[in-house]
């Protein structure tokens, strides 16, 4: 059942991306035809594409009122989904943990008057590069330090069958390579920050946002290196060695073999 759900979810995700691609470029092609311009000269992307090009294109279609309602209802549901799934998870935890400090001033965390500038800043600096770096480290830790074969053994114990060699090759070689190339290219070819026309302090703030997520991993590695005993080589070996899993029902067994 889990495998079927995973395959179904992945398939729907990929098909949705294909559908979105056809929808986006069909609308861009329509607008380029109406305005007698090449697509490259429309000059809109991101929020501008959503709030300028698309409404203008919908307004020229037959039944524009109906399509406008459907389009903006979709935007509302997408916005609510992103808000509740990402932001509310963090804010609710902070408010529950510190009700006197944060609970009475919740609006400070959910309200901003920066408008589109904040959206563009977070979109350019706060998402792409940190996600790629974290996923690359995760893939490297699981498939190289823990071991792709051991990971496949765990899946076999859970599902009853072992993943094929193709999946192991994807986990170990193909996925980390593609993710690392995308990460390097996103840094080397990052020209979106220039299009924002940010002042110097804005660019610095953007890179602080980027590093705030990335720096946690090397800081924890340094912390583990400091608290681990032994020589340099022994510390590295201990840090990358997987810990043995002890089931909770066996963790409280005393020396006589009985549960405490």
Secondary structure as UniProt FT lines:
FT   HELIX           2..35
FT   HELIX           39..41
FT   HELIX           47..48
FT   HELIX           49..53
FT   HELIX           54..59
FT   TURN            62..63
FT   HELIX           64..82
FT   HELIX           83..87
FT   HELIX           88..97
FT   TURN            99..102
FT   HELIX           103..105
FT   HELIX           107..110
FT   HELIX           116..125
FT   TURN            126..127
FT   HELIX           128..140
FT   HELIX           141..147
FT   HELIX           148..159
FT   HELIX           165..169
FT   HELIX           170..174
FT   HELIX           175..188
FT   HELIX           192..195
FT   TURN            196..197
FT   HELIX           200..227
FT   HELIX           232..240
FT   HELIX           248..250
FT   TURN            251..252
FT   TURN            255..256
//
